[in-house]
Each structure stands twice: as C-alpha cells, then as structure tokens.
C-alpha cells in the first residue's frame, strides 16, 4: 500500500496526551504541511496561531465542552480563515479543511497525536479575544497536539456502496 494511503487509513483522532513538550522542529514541520495544502488561485487563505503557553491553553479550554482534551494538550494550533485574502468563502473553507488534514497527517507521520476540534467554533468570538485576533480572522478549528498517551484508537467507516453511486444518484456502485 502506498505510504500516503497507509497514513490516511491508520491516522486516528487522539484526545489524551503525555505532558511532553513538542519540539520546535516538529511544530515547523506541521505548519509546513498545513501551508502546502491546495487552495483556489493559490490564495492560501489560512493563518495559524501556535499556542504553547499554559495560561492561554487554560483560557481556551473554557471555550469548549472538550476542555479536558484542550487542557491535556501541550500544543494547540488555532486555524483561521483570513477574510483579507479570501476570494470565495466555500472554496477557501475547503482549502482550510485540506490544510487541517495535512497537519493531522503530518502529526501522525512524525509520531504525534492530534484531534481536530470543531465544537469550539460555538465560542469563536471568545477564542478570538483570548488570542487578540483582528476581525479579519475567522476561527475554523483548533487542533490539539501532543505525544499520544494511548495508541489504541479505533474507528469505523461506512461501506463504499453506502456512500457512492455509479454515474447518477440512486444507481448502485458495484465493487
């Protein structure tokens, strides 16, 4: 199986982390993976804020039901859509999703665990205040990252024939 496909199929959301700090070189590698995501017109509509300060992490943890996950992570990366560089909201949000996926796969490949936190968007104005963000930045997600405390995460997916159709909707896909 190709290496990329193997990474896609074996990556899992990790929600519990060891206390170990993340090396700056690893953070830079993760950010590089994020910035190389595809984007329409190559506008690269993302901005990232790297959060390692414990007080800031505590403050952000109060903005989500998943506060335990956030508090337990030695590193957060807040991912934003930069309205000053966007040209099409839908395409740019899709590009942000690709950027986040690149970072998640990168974390997995370098032996770190990560989880994409979306529920925190319910409190995006509070997060923006905590991080002193300009109004032009729209929070898209926070990624919690750390050395996995447990490596036994499992997952399942719907069968291909339950989500894929041949040529037109309703025409069953045959494997």
N, C-alpha and C positions, 0 to 999 in steps of 0.2 A: 504494500500500500504506500502511495506517495507520502512523504513526510508531512506536508501541509494537511492532507486529508486526515492523516493519523492524529495530528494536533487538534483538528476540528472535532473529530469524533471522541477524543479522550479528555478534552477540557471539560471541567465542571465548575460550577459556582462554589467557591469556598467562603464560608462565613465565620470560621474560627481560626485565629492566627496565634502563632507564637509571639512573644514580646520582642523578638529580634528586630533590630532596625534594618531598613533596606538600604543597600549600598547606593551611593550617588550614581555610579556607573550603570546600575540596573535601572534606576529611575530614568536616566537619559536614554537608555535602550527602549524602555516602554514608551517614552514620549516620541522618540524617533519613529517607532512603529505607528503610533497614532497620527503623526503628521504626514506619513506616506500613504494614508488612505486616499482612495479616489474621491474627487469632488467635481461637480459640474463646472465647466470653464476653468478648472484648476483654481477656483477661488479660495480654497482652503478656509472654510468659514468658522473654524474652531479656535477656541482659546482654552488653555488649560491652567489651572491653579494647583500647584503641588502643595499639599498640606501635611506637615510633619509635626507641627507644634501641638503639644498635648492639650493645651488650653483651647486652641481653635478646634481641635478634634472633639473635645468635650462639648463645646458650644454647638457644633454642627450636629452632634449626636442627639441633641434636644429637638432637632427639626424632623425627626423620623421615628416611626414605630420600631425601626430596626436599630435602635440606639445601642444595643449590646454589640451588634456587628461593627458599627462605626467606632465605638469606644475601644473595641478589641484590635482595631487595625492600626499598625504603626504608620501607615501611609494612606492618604486619600488623594485622589486626583478628581477635582471638580472639572466637568467638561461643559463648555458654554458654546452657544451659537452667537457669533459676533454679527449683529444686525448691520454694522457698518460695512461688512464685506460680503454679505449675502446678496444673492440675486433672485433666488426663487426659494421660498420657505420650505416647500416639500422636498425639493432636491437637496437643499442644504441640510435639512434634518436627516435625510437618508445618508448623506455624507458623514454627518456626526456619528450615526449608528455604525457606519463602516469603520470610522476612526476608533470608536469604543471597542468594537470587535477585534480590531488589530491589536489594541493594547491588552485585551483579555487573552488573546492567543499568545502574545509575546510573554506575558506573565507566566502562563502555563509552560511555555518552552524554556524559560530560564529558571524554572523550579519554584516559582511563587504561586500563591493562590490569590484569587480575586473574585469579586462579585460586583455586578452592575446594579446599583441602587436607583430605582426609578420613583419609588413612593415618596422620596424626599422632595419631588417636584411640587407636592402639595404645599410645601413651605419654602418655595424658591425665593420669595422676597426676603425671608429671614436669612436664608443662606447668603444671598447677595449682600445684605447688610453686614453680616459677620465677616465676609471676605472683601468688603469695601469695593464692590464691583460697580462699574459705571452702568448706567441704564441701558446702554447698547448691548450688554451681555445678557443672554437668556440661558438660564441653567437648563441643561439637557439631562445630566446624570451626575452621580458621584460614584467613583469606583473605589471600593475598599480593597486594599492590597496588603499582603503580608506573607510570611512563611507559613504554609498550612500547618495547623495543629493536628489535623486528621486528613489522611489521604484516601479515605474510603467512600467518597461521594459517589452516588449512583444516579442515574437518570433514565428516562424512557422517552420515546418519541412515537408519534402516531405512525401507522404504516403508510408507505408511499401511496398505495392505492386508495387510502382515505383522504389524501390531500392533493392528488394530482389527477388531471384529466387529459385525455388524448384529443387534441385538436379543438374541441369545444366543451364547454361546461356540461357535465352530465354524461359524457362519453368516457367510460371507464378506462383508466390507464392499465395496460397489461404489462406485467413484468416479463 
